[in-house]
Amino acid sequence: MTTRDFLVWKAAGRKIVVVTAYDALFGRLVDEAGVDCVLVGDSVNQVLAGEPSTLSATLEQMIYHARSVRRGVRRALLVVDLPFLSYQVSREEALRNAGRVLKETGAEAVKLEGGAAMAETVRAMVEIGIPVMGHIGLTPQSVHALGGYRVQGRDEATAERLQRDAAALAEAGAFSIVLELVPAALAASLTSRVGAATIGIGAGAGCDGQVLVLPDLLGLNDAFSPKFLKRYASLAGEVRRAVGQYADEVRAGSYPDPDHSF
Ligand code: KIV
């Protein structure tokens, strides 16, 4: 899968399947399941590290996880989130950090948050050969400025701003744009107007593809239940059941039995 395929598939109306992964084991499993793109999201900072937001994620942390995922992913396109403050301070710093991600992880593209304000940074990255996935709508790195994790683009002014943001990113050369928590009709309209492939999360079925956070999709994170989330498994209960049974058997002295001993 290449960044070019995103555009070819958009033109052909073929949906693009994206999922997050944070380690080699799940990278291999989702690649074997046939997803088209694996995102090493800075959501790792909340989902695995237990932090309250993505804001404290570091570049070193993202590189560490992306290197791990790379060892598992063979076929899907590998995209890595640039963490907060690794690309906003200056263009030079943004290029160096994005370049480090590609050099040190073997990923094929980076993702960054922000619309028109980031367009020149996106252009500069694309010009030196770094493919960029944009991210607009609810941008978690701006959660405090946005006043919480809320649907974006419900009123005319913010809907128009999102149209401008998507157009600016596509014009700057982003091959794809994540639309997070955007009303379905607006996301469908953005999708039909921009050249970049749109990937929705909480943005309805009219996007060119969809992304979900893997532990959410698998039902591992059962404390998190936003409206858009569909769980395709209930692994949290299964983990508790399996580990509970193991604990019971160890305490009862029934594990290991002769079949599991040398
Ligand atoms: O960090 C992440 O996992 C993301 C997806 C939710 C798009 O940005």
Residues whose N, C-alpha, C, O or C-beta is under 5 A from the ligand:
A	BS01	KIV	T20 G41 D42 S43 V178 V211
